[in-house]
Amino acid sequence: MNERRRPLPPAVALGILGLVLVGLVSAAVYGIRMLRPHGDSQHLADIGAAQEMVTTKLGPGGRFAPVEETSFELLDNGRAKVSGEVDMIAQSGSVARYFYTVLMRRSPDGQWVADDVSIVPI
């Protein structure tokens, strides 16, 4: 009963190797994404104010993209520009994705005020 094992055919060996490599790459990408710092702590409140302005225009039911995927830019005239994506979820469960840009400035009492809220379906 000393049977000798036959080696795997090259196509099967390459297939297994390919699956292992895909698994390793997927795990590495997931790990890198999880290790990345989440959010922009300096501008978290500012981004939140812009998202409230978008919600005022679109209505409730929005799910905003993570803060790390949202753009915040201070402009030279004291205004700020916030851009990102929001998914609007209808009661029926259908989802519509929008790209938003908010141009805002500080009011005399220090609150953000919208100069322009642009919403474009994607």
N, C-alpha and C positions, 0 to 999 in steps of 0.2 A: 504494500500500500504506500509505496513511496512515489506518489504522483508528483510530477513537476508542474508548477503553475505556469500557465501560458501568459506571456506579457500582454498588456492591453494593446489593442490596435492603436496606431498613432492618432487617428481621428478622435477616439474616445479620450485618450490621454490629453490631447490638446483641448478638448471640450471641458474636461474637469479642471485643467489649469486655467482656462478662461473664466470659468465660474468662480474659482478661488480668487483670481485677480479682481474681478468685478466686485466681489464681496469685500475685499480689502480696500479697494478704492472708495467704495460707498461708505465704509466705516470711517475712513480717514476724512472724507468730506464732511460727514456728520459730526465727527469730533472737532474738526476745525471750526465749523459753524457754531457749535455749542460753546467753544472756548472764546469765541469773539465776544467783546464787550457788547452788551445789549443796551440800547438807548443812548441818548445824548443827554447826560444829566445836566449839562449847562443850559440846555434849551428845552427841556421836557415840558415845562409850564407854557412856554411860548408855542410849542407844537400843539399842545392841548388846547390852547386858545384858538388856534387856527382850525383845529378839527371841530371845535364847537361852532365856529362860523359856517363850516361846511354842513354840519348837522342842521343848523338853522335853515340853510337853503334847501337841503335835500329832504329833511325830515328824519324821524327816528328810524332805526333798523339798519344802521350802517356798521360795518366792521372794518376798521382801519388797518392798513398794513402795519407791521411792527415799526417802532420808532427808528430802528437802525436802517430801515429802508425808506425813511422819510427825509427829505432835503430841507435844511434850514439855512438861510443865507441872509446876513445883515447887509443891507444896501447902503450906499454912501449918503443917502439923504435921510437917514434915521429910520427908514422903513425896514421891514423884514419881508422875506419871501419864503413861504413854506409850500412844498410840493410833495405829493404822495398819491397813494391809491386807496380807494375805499370800495368795499363790496356792499351794495344795497340788497338786502334780503327781504323779499316781499312775503306777505302772509302765506302765500301759496308755496313758498320755499324756493322760488326761482331767484337767481342771483344775477345782478347786473354790476359790472365793474366800471368804475369811473376814475379818471385821473383828475386831481384837483390842484389848483395853484391859488394861494391866498397871498395878496399883498396887503400888509397891515402896518399901522403906525401907532405910536403911543399917544393916548389922549392926555390932556393936561393933568388928569388925576392918576396917570400911570398905567391905565388899562389899555389893552390892545383893541384897536378899532379897525374894522375891515375897510380898505380902500377899494378892493376888488376881489371877488371870489369867482374863479373860473372853474367850471366843471365840464369835463368832456368824456363822453362814453368811450370805452376802449373796445 
